Amino acid sequence: MVIKLNDEFPLCKKYIYFDCAAQGAMPLSTINSIEKYELDLKSLYIGETPWGEVHGKWSELRMNSKNLFAELIGCGQDEVAFVSNATNGLNTAFGMIPIKRGQNVVTTDMEFPMCNMLVNNQRRRGAEPRFIKNRNGVVELDDFEKAVDDKTVIVMVDNPTWFNGYLHDLKALSELAHSHGAKLIIDATQGVGSIDWEAKKWGVDFAATSTYKWVMGGPYAQSAGFLYARKEVSDELQPPIIGASAFEAVAQPVKNGLNYFTYKIKPKKGINRFEVFNRFEVAYIAVENSMKLLLSHGKKAVEKQVKDVDNALYDLAVNAGYKMGSPNDDSKRMFLNIKLKDPEKVVSQLAKQGCIVSNRVGGLRISPHFYNTVNEVETFITALMKVSPPS
């Protein structure tokens, strides 16, 4: 059964848009929300509307985006912080965790380049980075079992993997990490919004995402992010960098008007103390609306729709004779990669045919969302065979 969309997606009327892993299409209601916000700002700055009236209305939506993200990822509202993007959120998570010389951090050689740089950066803290080698775009749990030991302090993956949609078993990974006293950190940018996430049930310790992909809060230049931090873990840790949200400031008496040190500082508790960035209002207003839309369809229904389109793409591509860079087990992938000789050229040619995908790691990354349909798949494969027949 195909999802009946509760909103329009103008971009998808013009294109077969299979490129959510680069940037998600936006629903019309989100586009309208951004437009209303910008009009209110104009009204404010030309003096037509009082500050309090504009600020109150939009600040409420910004704060509600936290609640919706918590529902979307399967955690408590007190476990979500505003961050500038996934990179900032992941750096915050890594920085919170104490590392001693001689310990190690485990990841794979398939993670997003920023994630691998973050793991490598732990060398300066004395940790050994361990990169598990993939086999044909897959890293199994037993590969992690060989790499993780009692000196492992962090296990880190992106889920799904950014270029071929490979899905890790996060519950099994968290159990493995915790059995050795390590923490599990996830770059969730490619998964929150399409996967029926259950961060608490899976035992994930930290997860971060940006807002411009699967949660459809784009565009990229106008995006922000969220950090999930499991309360049982984050309560024990301190923020690696601080902002005003980290402390309670109490004003002290000023003598002779010369005392600039007018505050007593008391560290706060709770998730907000990890927030340095929390004010890119338009980004959170946009994603607030889009997350409401996602949740109105139901997380399970959204995931099923994405999976149905992905499976149809995989089956038709294989039957046509294309080589795949993603696992054939549909429980282990969320989107896919088709191996081609000149993917950059093919992406350009497909765009002229009205089909939008990305060139990633020697192939086409094809990443549908719930606004796509199985009916679009045959049209896409026909266009692909026209511009790049299987070899």
Rosetta blueprint (number, residue, H / E / L):
1 M L
2 V L
3 I L
4 K L
5 L L
6 N L
7 D L
8 E L
9 F L
10 P H
11 L H
12 C H
13 K H
14 K H
15 Y L
16 I E
17 Y E
18 F L
19 D E
20 C L
21 A L
22 A L
23 Q L
24 G L
25 A L
26 M L
27 P L
28 L H
29 S H
30 T H
31 I H
32 N H
33 S H
34 I H
35 E H
36 K H
37 Y H
38 E H
39 L H
40 D H
41 L H
42 K H
43 S H
44 L H
45 Y H
46 I L
47 G L
48 E L
49 T L
50 P L
51 W H
52 G H
53 E H
54 V H
55 H H
56 G H
57 K H
58 W H
59 S H
60 E H
61 L H
62 R H
63 M H
64 N H
65 S H
66 K H
67 N H
68 L H
69 F H
70 A H
71 E H
72 L H
73 I H
74 G L
75 C L
76 G L
77 Q H
78 D H
79 E H
80 V E
81 A E
82 F E
83 V E
84 S L
85 N L
86 A H
87 T H
88 N H
89 G H
90 L H
91 N H
92 T H
93 A H
94 F H
95 G H
96 M H
97 I L
98 P L
99 I L
100 K L
101 R L
102 G L
103 Q L
104 N E
105 V E
106 V E
107 T E
108 T E
109 D L
110 M L
111 E L
112 F L
113 P H
114 M H
115 C H
116 N H
117 M H
118 L H
119 V H
120 N H
121 N H
122 Q H
123 R H
124 R H
125 R H
126 G L
127 A L
128 E E
129 P E
130 R E
131 F E
132 I E
133 K L
134 N L
135 R L
136 N L
137 G L
138 V L
139 V L
140 E L
141 L H
142 D H
143 D H
144 F H
145 E H
146 K H
147 A H
148 V L
149 D L
150 D L
151 K L
152 T E
153 V E
154 I E
155 V E
156 M E
157 V E
158 D E
159 N L
160 P L
161 T L
162 W L
163 F L
164 N L
165 G L
166 Y E
167 L L
168 H L
169 D L
170 L H
171 K H
172 A H
173 L H
174 S H
175 E H
176 L H
177 A H
178 H H
179 S H
180 H L
181 G L
182 A L
183 K E
184 L E
185 I E
186 I E
187 D E
188 A L
189 T L
190 Q L
191 G L
192 V E
193 G L
194 S L
195 I E
196 D L
197 W L
198 E L
199 A H
200 K H
201 K H
202 W H
203 G L
204 V L
205 D L
206 F E
207 A E
208 A E
209 T E
210 S E
211 T L
212 Y L
213 K L
214 W L
215 V L
216 M L
217 G L
218 G L
219 P L
220 Y H
221 A H
222 Q H
223 S L
224 A L
225 G E
226 F E
227 L E
228 Y E
229 A E
230 R L
231 K H
232 E H
233 V H
234 S H
235 D L
236 E L
237 L L
238 Q L
239 P L
240 P L
241 I L
242 I L
243 G L
244 A H
245 S H
246 A H
247 F E
248 E E
249 A E
250 V E
251 A E
252 Q L
253 P L
254 V L
255 K L
256 N L
257 G L
258 L L
259 N L
260 Y L
261 F L
262 T L
263 Y E
264 K E
265 I E
266 K E
267 P E
268 K L
269 K L
270 G L
271 I H
272 N H
273 R H
274 F H
275 E L
276 V L
277 F L
278 N L
279 R L
280 F L
281 E H
282 V H
283 A H
284 Y H
285 I H
286 A H
287 V H
288 E H
289 N H
290 S H
291 M H
292 K H
293 L H
294 L H
295 L H
296 S H
297 H H
298 G L
299 K H
300 K H
301 A H
302 V H
303 E H
304 K H
305 Q H
306 V H
307 K H
308 D H
309 V H
310 D H
311 N H
312 A H
313 L H
314 Y H
315 D H
316 L H
317 A H
318 V H
319 N H
320 A H
321 G L
322 Y L
323 K E
324 M E
325 G L
326 S L
327 P L
328 N L
329 D L
330 D H
331 S H
332 K H
333 R E
334 M L
335 F L
336 L E
337 N E
338 I E
339 K E
340 L L
341 K L
342 D L
343 P H
344 E H
345 K H
346 V H
347 V H
348 S H
349 Q H
350 L H
351 A H
352 K H
353 Q L
354 G L
355 C E
356 I E
357 V L
358 S E
359 N E
360 R E
361 V L
362 G L
363 G E
364 L E
365 R E
366 I E
367 S E
368 P L
369 H L
370 F L
371 Y L
372 N L
373 T L
374 V L
375 N H
376 E H
377 V H
378 E H
379 T H
380 F H
381 I H
382 T H
383 A H
384 L H
385 M H
386 K H
387 V H
388 S L
389 P L
390 P L
391 S L
